[in-house]
Amino acid sequence: MGKKAIHFDARIVFKCSSEQKKIIKEKANLAGRELSDYIRIVSTNKKLTSISDIQAVVQIRKIGANLNQIARKINRTYGIDKQDELISNIKKMQEDLDELKSVLQF
């Protein structure tokens, strides 16, 4: 079952300064959201998940899968003498990915 469509039947109009409007629009754009969608989310204390954050997480997962494939290939191809250096490099890449995930708060 998919999500139920929400029917928006009420309108809210509010005034703000030109500067406030600019800031709100910029934040909505950064989140990859329409202005009304952004305002609904933040005003109802729902967690705002940026569309770009979701896309970044998908890319991080793909990178992780690629790293696993690379590690398997390396283990099959190279001898023990290069393995320690390769493992060290892979661990460093994983730490970088973990840091990126924490920055994105996922």
C-alpha positions in Angstrom: 0.0 0.0 0.0 1.2 3.5 -0.9 0.9 6.7 0.9 -2.6 8.3 1.0 -2.9 11.5 -1.0 -3.4 14.5 1.2 -6.0 17.0 0.2 -5.0 20.5 1.1 -8.3 22.4 1.6 -7.2 25.3 3.8 -5.0 28.3 3.0 -2.8 30.2 5.3 -1.5 33.7 4.4 1.1 35.4 6.5 3.3 38.5 6.2 7.0 38.6 6.5 9.8 40.9 5.4 11.4 40.7 2.0 14.6 39.4 3.8 12.7 36.7 5.7 11.0 35.6 2.4 14.3 35.4 0.7 15.7 33.3 3.6 12.7 30.9 3.6 12.9 30.5 -0.1 16.7 29.8 0.0 16.1 27.2 2.8 13.4 25.5 0.8 15.6 25.4 -2.3 18.5 24.0 -0.4 16.2 21.2 0.9 15.0 20.6 -2.6 11.4 21.3 -1.6 8.6 23.5 -2.9 8.1 26.6 -0.7 4.7 25.4 0.6 5.9 21.9 1.3 8.9 23.2 3.2 6.8 25.5 5.3 4.3 22.7 6.1 7.1 20.4 7.2 9.0 22.9 9.4 5.9 24.4 10.9 4.5 21.0 12.1 7.9 20.0 13.6 8.3 17.1 11.2 11.8 16.0 10.3 12.9 17.8 7.2 14.8 15.4 4.9 16.4 17.1 2.1 16.0 15.5 -1.3 19.7 16.0 -1.9 20.5 14.3 1.4 18.4 11.3 0.3 20.3 11.2 -3.1 23.6 11.5 -1.3 22.7 8.5 0.9 21.8 6.4 -2.1 25.2 7.3 -3.6 27.0 6.5 -0.4 25.4 3.0 -0.4 26.4 2.5 -4.0 30.0 3.5 -3.1 30.0 1.1 -0.2 28.8 -1.8 -2.4 31.6 -0.9 -4.9 34.2 -0.9 -2.2 33.0 -4.4 -1.2 33.4 -5.6 -4.8 36.8 -4.0 -5.0 37.9 -5.7 -1.7 36.8 -9.1 -3.0 38.6 -8.6 -6.3 41.8 -7.5 -4.5 41.6 -10.4 -2.1 41.4 -12.8 -5.1 44.1 -11.1 -7.2 46.8 -9.9 -4.8 48.9 -11.9 -2.4 49.2 -11.3 1.4 52.2 -8.9 0.9 49.9 -6.1 -0.5 46.9 -7.0 1.6 47.8 -4.9 4.7 48.3 -1.7 2.6 45.0 -2.3 0.7 43.0 -3.0 3.9 44.4 0.2 5.4 43.3 2.2 2.3 39.8 0.6 2.3 39.4 1.4 6.1 40.4 5.0 5.4 37.7 5.2 2.7 35.1 3.6 5.0 36.0 6.2 7.7 35.5 9.0 5.1 32.2 7.6 4.2 31.1 7.3 7.8 32.1 10.9 8.4 30.0 11.9 5.3 27.0 10.0 6.6 27.3 11.7 10.0 27.4 15.1 8.3 24.3 14.2 6.4 22.7 12.9 9.7 21.9 9.5 8.4 
